[in-house]
Amino acid sequence: MRISLLPFFLFALPLLEIAGFVIVGREVGALATVGLVLASSIAGVLLLRYQGFGVMARIRNEMAAGQNPSRHLAHGAMIVVAAILLIIPGFITDIIGLLLFLPPLRDFAWSRFKGRIVVATDFSSGGFRGRQRDRVIDLEDGDYSREDDLKRGPDHNSPWRRLKDD
């Protein structure tokens, strides 16, 4: 029988954070401790913004090249978790959050968990290239109007169908 330490850690974390506040507050003072907590929250928001946009650009480039974006998706998820840990008040969560912002640590975590994660895609539409530009239907202003469609009635030969309202 495998015993998980996660519930114990989640129970102990607030107590450890309070102990961290007391220790840091005793060393640098209460005002400096509050300043550190606020600074880490602001850093979490800024890092999420800048790192998140970078990861999203890399995911977009991988998908445009027809490559598997799962590694970059995992990095993006870890960056979101890291930013949330920085935004949460506490020094232990800040340390864990800062460590998750390091790319070598994210690569290590991805190598440990990628065997447990399945990326599903529709390979009938070309794998990750499912949204190619040549599949876009570009209409001019006069090519379609709702009134013409209502006058003609439904086209039963059309590959498109209307879903019934619930």
C-alpha positions as CSV (number, residue, x, y, z in Angstrom):
1,M,0.0,0.0,0.0
2,R,1.4,3.3,-1.1
3,I,1.0,6.2,1.3
4,S,0.9,9.7,-0.2
5,L,2.6,12.5,1.6
6,L,0.7,15.2,-0.3
7,P,-2.2,15.6,2.3
8,F,0.4,15.8,5.1
9,F,2.4,18.4,3.1
10,L,-0.8,20.5,2.4
11,F,-1.7,20.4,6.1
12,A,1.8,21.3,7.2
13,L,2.5,24.0,4.6
14,P,0.5,26.8,6.4
15,L,2.2,26.0,9.6
16,L,5.7,26.1,8.0
17,E,4.8,29.4,6.3
18,I,3.8,30.9,9.6
19,A,7.1,29.7,11.1
20,G,8.9,31.3,8.2
21,F,7.2,34.6,8.7
22,V,8.2,34.6,12.4
23,I,11.8,33.7,11.7
24,V,12.2,36.2,8.8
25,G,10.3,38.9,10.8
26,R,12.6,38.4,13.8
27,E,15.7,38.8,11.6
28,V,14.7,41.7,9.3
29,G,11.6,43.2,11.0
30,A,7.9,43.1,10.4
31,L,7.8,45.9,7.7
32,A,10.6,44.4,5.7
33,T,8.9,41.0,5.9
34,V,5.7,42.5,4.5
35,G,7.7,44.2,1.8
36,L,9.3,40.9,0.8
37,V,5.9,39.2,0.6
38,L,4.5,42.0,-1.6
39,A,7.6,42.0,-3.8
40,S,7.4,38.3,-4.4
41,S,3.7,38.6,-5.3
42,I,4.5,41.4,-7.8
43,A,7.4,39.4,-9.2
44,G,5.1,36.4,-9.7
45,V,2.7,38.5,-11.7
46,L,5.4,40.0,-13.8
47,L,7.2,36.7,-14.4
48,L,3.9,35.1,-15.4
49,R,3.3,37.8,-17.9
50,Y,6.7,37.8,-19.6
51,Q,7.5,34.1,-19.3
52,G,3.9,33.1,-20.3
53,F,4.0,35.2,-23.5
54,G,7.3,33.6,-24.4
55,V,6.0,30.1,-23.9
56,M,2.9,30.8,-25.9
57,A,5.0,32.1,-28.8
58,R,7.1,28.9,-28.7
59,I,3.9,26.8,-28.7
60,R,2.5,28.7,-31.6
61,N,5.8,28.2,-33.5
62,E,5.9,24.5,-32.8
63,M,2.4,24.0,-34.0
64,A,3.0,26.1,-37.1
65,A,6.0,23.9,-37.9
66,G,3.9,20.7,-37.4
67,Q,5.9,19.6,-34.3
68,N,4.5,18.2,-31.0
69,P,4.1,21.2,-28.6
70,S,3.6,19.0,-25.5
71,R,7.0,20.0,-24.0
72,H,6.2,23.7,-24.3
73,L,2.7,23.1,-23.0
74,A,4.1,21.4,-19.9
75,H,6.6,24.3,-19.5
76,G,3.7,26.7,-19.7
77,A,1.7,24.8,-17.1
78,M,4.7,24.8,-14.8
79,I,5.2,28.5,-15.2
80,V,1.6,29.1,-14.3
81,V,2.1,27.0,-11.1
82,A,5.3,28.8,-10.3
83,A,3.7,32.2,-10.7
84,I,0.8,31.1,-8.5
85,L,3.2,29.9,-5.8
86,L,5.0,33.3,-5.9
87,I,1.7,35.2,-5.6
88,I,0.7,33.1,-2.6
89,P,2.1,34.8,0.5
90,G,4.9,32.7,2.1
91,F,8.6,32.1,1.7
92,I,8.5,28.3,1.2
93,T,6.0,28.6,-1.7
94,D,8.2,31.5,-3.1
95,I,11.3,29.2,-3.1
96,I,9.4,26.4,-4.8
97,G,7.9,28.9,-7.3
98,L,11.3,30.4,-8.1
99,L,12.8,27.0,-8.7
100,L,10.0,26.1,-11.1
101,F,10.9,29.2,-13.2
102,L,14.3,27.6,-13.9
103,P,14.2,25.9,-17.3
104,P,16.6,23.0,-16.3
105,L,14.3,22.1,-13.4
106,R,11.2,22.3,-15.7
107,D,13.0,20.0,-18.2
108,F,13.8,17.6,-15.4
109,A,10.2,17.6,-14.2
110,W,9.0,17.1,-17.8
111,S,11.4,14.1,-18.3
112,R,10.0,12.5,-15.1
113,F,6.3,13.0,-16.0
114,K,6.1,12.8,-19.8
115,G,5.5,9.1,-19.8
116,R,2.3,9.6,-17.8
117,I,0.9,12.3,-20.0
118,V,-0.9,11.5,-23.3
119,V,-1.3,14.2,-26.0
120,A,-4.3,13.5,-28.2
121,T,-4.7,14.9,-31.7
122,D,-6.7,14.3,-34.8
123,F,-4.2,12.8,-37.2
124,S,-6.8,12.6,-40.0
125,S,-6.4,16.4,-40.5
126,G,-2.6,16.3,-40.7
127,G,-1.6,15.9,-37.1
128,F,-0.7,19.2,-35.5
129,R,-1.2,20.9,-38.8
130,G,-5.0,20.8,-38.5
131,R,-5.5,24.5,-38.9
132,Q,-3.6,25.2,-42.1
133,R,-4.3,28.5,-43.9
134,D,-5.5,26.7,-47.1
135,R,-8.5,25.5,-45.2
136,V,-9.9,29.0,-44.6
137,I,-12.9,30.1,-46.6
138,D,-12.6,33.8,-47.4
139,L,-15.9,35.5,-48.3
140,E,-16.5,38.9,-49.8
141,D,-19.3,41.2,-48.6
142,G,-21.8,40.1,-51.2
143,D,-21.0,36.3,-51.1
144,Y,-23.3,35.6,-48.3
145,S,-26.3,37.2,-46.6
146,R,-28.6,35.8,-44.0
147,E,-31.7,37.0,-45.9
148,D,-30.8,34.9,-49.0
149,D,-30.3,31.9,-46.8
150,L,-33.7,32.4,-45.2
151,K,-35.5,32.8,-48.6
152,R,-34.0,29.6,-50.1
153,G,-34.6,27.4,-47.0
154,P,-32.2,24.7,-45.9
155,D,-29.9,23.1,-48.4
156,H,-30.1,19.3,-47.7
157,N,-27.0,18.7,-49.9
158,S,-24.8,21.0,-47.8
159,P,-22.1,19.3,-45.7
160,W,-23.0,21.8,-42.9
161,R,-25.9,21.2,-40.6
162,R,-27.6,23.3,-38.0
163,L,-27.6,22.0,-34.5
164,K,-31.0,21.9,-32.8
165,D,-31.5,24.4,-30.0
166,D,-31.7,22.9,-26.6
